[in-house]
Amino acid sequence: MITIKTDVLIIGAGLAGLYTALNITTDKQVDIIVKEDLNDTNSRLAQGGIAGELDITPKNIESHINDTLTAGSFLNKKAAVELLVTEAKENIEHLMTLGVPFDTNDTGDILLTKEGGHSTRRVLHSGGDSTGKEIMTALRTRAKVQKNIHIHTRTTALDLIYDANTCRGVQSINQDNESMILLSNQTVVATGGIGNIYGATTNSTSATADGIGLSYRANVDIRHMEFIQFHPTAFHNEVSEYRQKFLISEAVRGEGATLLNADGERFMEKYDDRLELAPRDKVSQAIYREMYDTWTDHVYLDCRHLGKDFLENRFPTIYQHCLEAGYDIATELLPVSPVEHFSVGGITTNLDGKTSMDRLYACGECASNGVHGANRLASNSLLECIVFGKRISERINEQPALEDEFDPSINVNNPRNYNYIPMKKKLAMIMDEYVGIVRSKDGLTFAKKQIIALEKKLLNYPNNNKYYYEALNMVQTAKLIIKHSLARKTSIGCHYRID
């Protein structure tokens, strides 16, 4: 067994994890564990951009606040939204100092785009439609050379180590199946999303609800798990059975693309005055209704009027991917459909990212600080990572060095080489059928029984390997989603009940 003692442990190396690490003072040792390779994170997949007002005026700030609250059906914490918006500029500018190259025009002015739910152009982008990739490339480069940061790749967090509601670190396993105990003064959970609970998702295959599962088993408060955001426009590729679906950025609609149903009719005017630029919950629910009414499993995105030159230059990644899949979006309609995209709820935190457990923080998609309410506003997710990552790092920087000794007394069993793929497939089928865009009491109740049976099987036969804990995290998080969905009997935001 390997034991490491550190000042700060960060679980996850996406934007939330790396940005937090880079803002911690260099006199503190920071150890980061990441389950896969360093470049395999959800953050790198972000296309559209990062929302933030760079022109700080009362009108602009109030507009971003109001758009965020409206998208979240006013279930947001207003204080959290105000922090998100008012602290955006300083953190975006800090990204620039870290080497992030946001797109500019010929005179050097930053280019801005508009996405669903935004009343103005306030979304910065990089590489046209590869914002996440460009941000993560810059941050990884910085993190690798910062001497106080130690990154452990292919290392899976299994369970939090805690005592009397105080986090002491994490039990983990490396790629050689060696048990690792990481003891830390402060721990940050930044594990990202839950997408692979569902049969189709825009998330990386590594998004298996690990942070939610870790926290649930340690009795850390978790809230609002009923709010699962479905992105309206994932590429509907009939020949691909791969779970991770290619995202067609909301910025495409922000630049003027429209949605058509199977009959070639534009339909959003029936559902929302904001048309294709309504918030994601409204657009996804409208597409679901159109698919139901026309007996189809997709609708179409019409980009043809935008022109080939514009599409190739503004959306190079999207244009090329679709072209390789057989669609020239400059001349053809593109089939799209909603798929799971973002977990709006998560580990409950205060405005400084502190959880209900002492010495434990959470940041990014796995956290619930109150910013998003019942539905996330487009491109607020990357902003959330940096604003609250900075706030967490500031709190950690204030903490004195600790000298306390702690013996975790952990028993480790030899891992068995099971992969749990059939169970994960069954879970995905249940979630797609009964806990998707549209839900009912009967469907949720049936799903609950099925999920509890899966959990019981896992708990009866524990296994000290990566795939077991992924399956356990996914099943227990699914159970929480269903529990919270049953408890909220009325429709709001991403949670749509038909009964």
Residue, then its C-alpha position, 0 to 999 in steps of 0.5 A: m500500500i502506498t501512502i502520501k501525505t499532502d497539504v491539498l488533495i484535488i480529485g479531478a483534473g478538469l477546469a475546476g480542479l486545475y484552476t483551483a490548483l493553480n490558484i493555491t499558493t506555492d508553499k502548499q503541496v498540491d496532489i491531484i488524482v485523475k482517473e484517466d489520462l490528463n487530457d480526458t476530461n469533460s472540460r476539454l469537450a466544451q465548444g461554445g465558450i465561457a460566459g462573462e461580462l468584460d464591460i462592467t456596467p450596472k446594466n450588463i451585470e444586471s442583465h447576466i444575473n437576470d438571464t441566469l435567474t430566468a434560465g434557472s426558473f428563479l430557483n437559484k441562490k441569488a447571492a451565488v449568481e451575483l458572485l458568479v457574474t461580478e467575479a467573472k471578469e477578473n477570473i477570465e482575465h486570469l485565464m488569459t494570463l495563464g495562456v488561454p487564447f480567446d478569439t479576437n478580431d483583426t484589431g485585437d478585440i475579443l469576439l463574443t457570441k450569443e447562446g440560448g437564454h442570453s439576452t446579449r452577446r457575452v460568450l467568449h470562445s477560443g479556436g472557433d468552437s474548441t474553447g474547452k480544448e484550448i483552455m485545458t491545453a493552457l492550464r495543463t501546460r502550467a500545472k505540469v511545470q508548477k513545482n508544488i503540483h503533483i499529478h497522479t494519472r490513472t488513479t481512481a478515488l474509491d472512498l473518502i477517508y473521514d473521521a467525526n465529519t472531518c475529511r482526512g483524504v481519500q482511498s484510491i487505486n492506481q493503474d497497477n491495482e496498487s492501493m493508495i492512501l492520500l491523506s490531506n489537510q484539505t480536499v477538493v472534489a472536482t470530478g465532473g459529470i454523471g453522463n454515463i448513467y444514461g444511454a446517450t450523453t455528450n460527456s466523456t466516458s470517464a463521467t461516471a458520477d464519482g464525486i457524487g458517489l464518494s460524497y453520498r457514502a460519506n453522508v455529505d449533503i447532496r441536493h437538486m439531483e432531479f435537475i438533469q439538463f439535456h442538450p437539445t442538439a447532439f448529432h444524431n448519428e444513426v450508424s454510431e452506437y457509441r454512448q458519447k454523442f458529438l455536441i452541436s454547440e448552442a452557439v450555432r443557433g446563436e449565430g442563426a441556425t434554426l430547428l426543423n421537424a420531420d416535416g421540414e417545419r420550423f416549430m419553436e414559435k409554438y413553444d417559446d417567444r425566444l425561439e431557438l434561443a430559449p433556455r435548454d430545458k425549453v428547447s429540449q422539451a419542445i424537441y421531445r414533443e415534436m419527435y413524439d408528435t411526428w413519430t421520429d427520433h430526431v429533428y433537424l438543424d438548418c445551417r444552410h443559410l449561414g454559408k460554407d465560408f462562415l461555418e468553416n471558419r466559425f465552427p471548424t470542429i463541428y463542420q469537419h466532424c459532420l463532413e467526415a460523418g457524411y453531412d455537409i452542414a452548409t448544404e444539408l440538414l443535420p439530424v439532431s436530438p436531445v441527450e444528457h448533458f449536465s448535472v445541475g444539482g450535486i454536492t451542496t456547498n456554500l459560496d466558498g465551495k465548502t461542503s457539509m463536511d469539514r475540510l472538504y470542498a466541491c467545485g464544478e459540475c459535481a457541486s451545487n452552490g446555487v448558481h444554476g437553480a433548476n436549469r443551467l444557463a448556457s456557458n455558465s458552467l466553465l465560468e462556475c469552475i473558475v469563479f468558485g475554484k478561485r474562491i476555494s483556493e482563497r479559503i485554502n490559502e488562509q488555512p494554517a498547516l496542520e500537524d495532526e496524525f491520523d491512522p486510516s486503518i483501512n482493510v484492502n481486499n484484492p481486486r477481481n477483474y470484473n468490468y460490470i458492463p452488463m450492469k451499466k448497460k441495464l442502468a442506462m436503459i432504465m434511466d433513458e426510459y423512466v428518468g429522461i426529459v419526461r417523467s411520471k410517478d409510476g415510471l420513477t417508482f418502477a425505476k427506483k425498484q430496479i436501481i435498488a436491486l442493482e445497488k444491493k447486488l453491488l453492496n453484497y459483493p464488494n470489489n476493490n477495483k475501478y470498474y466496481y466503484e464506477a458502477l457503484n457511483m453510477v447506481q447510487t447517483a441514479k438512486l438519488i436522481i430518482k429519489h429527488s425526482l419523486a420528491r418534486k411533484t411539480s414541473i420546473g426547469c429540467h424536471y418535467r413531470i407529466d402526471 
